[in-house]
């Protein structure tokens, strides 16, 4: 898998994010991912982000794989008990998915169905432990899996701008001990916070970091993100810069490109988020001084054939 090879070999790694549809037609999501072909190592598919109903991340990941685009399955604990999470992981392995980002999940109260009942039997650390069990071929109940181990590449999320430094350090260490092989951060607006996180927490654990870069489209958009996205903290100076721009959309691209260039001097890679504007991600990368990947997103046809073969 391209992402695992890049991360484990110390190369710059680029990922980006797409959102499943709020409905049964995945065509727009697939088109958004198609715009990223050749520019990123893998495409994340969100899983009920902000506690809002969307199509299954697992389903969209398989659709991407069928099109030769390497996906990252985001898997959140909020809506599933351990049995359901076990089923999702085994299903992901059977479908040929390998990258999985283990998440606790945004709280239900943040979404548009706040009276829904959350599950939260596990959280991200225990989900990582579960991935480790399955990768070792162990049955979570007793004994060993009858058909051998899974081959999943687990990652975790982190917030370098967390208000609790000691809590961030402890939780990152626990995620590493539970089996996380890489970290994707939430949106980072402070490069010094990222530098401290990488230098003092992630690097000593030998955990590669993909720094989160969010494309802001306008001052209004930035204020909305601050209001509705858990953990978001876009500085007022950035909001004022967008408000003063004659072309806020172009200014947002410039801000994101500057962040990519700066963060690549600190972290091993970046993770780009551009909700409903994924087609602008190649432009952001280009303006940050990056070109298309030397090798395009891995073609999945041979892997799909191998999965389908009875041998």
C-alpha angles and dihedrals in degrees: 000000000000097000095050092046092050095047097045094046095050096247123144107272126202126194132171136192136238129186122226116238125267089235142029101287113088096181097107093048091049091049090051090053091046089059088062096054111128094010103074136039094226142357121232118218113206121231113217092321113197087010091281123142114258138154116284114283089216092058094048092046091056091048089053091048090052087057094050096256117132110232135202111215111218109208120189126194097210098091103031137065120221094271091056092046091050089051092050093051094048090046092049091053092048091050092054097255114143110167115075127175109206113215138174091214135233114287117267090237088067092062139072094262101052092163092061115116115247121211106200094167088148132024131204098283094051090044089055089050089052091053088051091052093051092045088054089052094247121146107230090227104039141332126349133323108266095227101041136261129321120243105221127154106215127203135175140209128247138182111217089188094057114146090228111062094180091049091049091050093048095046094047090051090050091050090051092049089048091057109271110160097187141009130228112194130215118248109311120204098165115067092192091057088051092048092052092046093051095042100043104029116017102034095053087054091048089237115152113226129214106198116221117241118184122198109229115202102191143343089267091052091050092050090049091052090051090051102046109023113084111238096010115142111173108177119242090237089063092047090050090049090054092045092053095047119106088214108031093182092056090045090054090054090050092050092049093047091051090051093050092052093047096043094051087065088058110031133037092248149338136254113212125208119189109159111211090350103074091134088072093061095086088053091051091051092046092051089049088059098260127126132195116302117275086237118035123233106300115270110238101197095099092045091049090051091050092051091049094047115100089220 
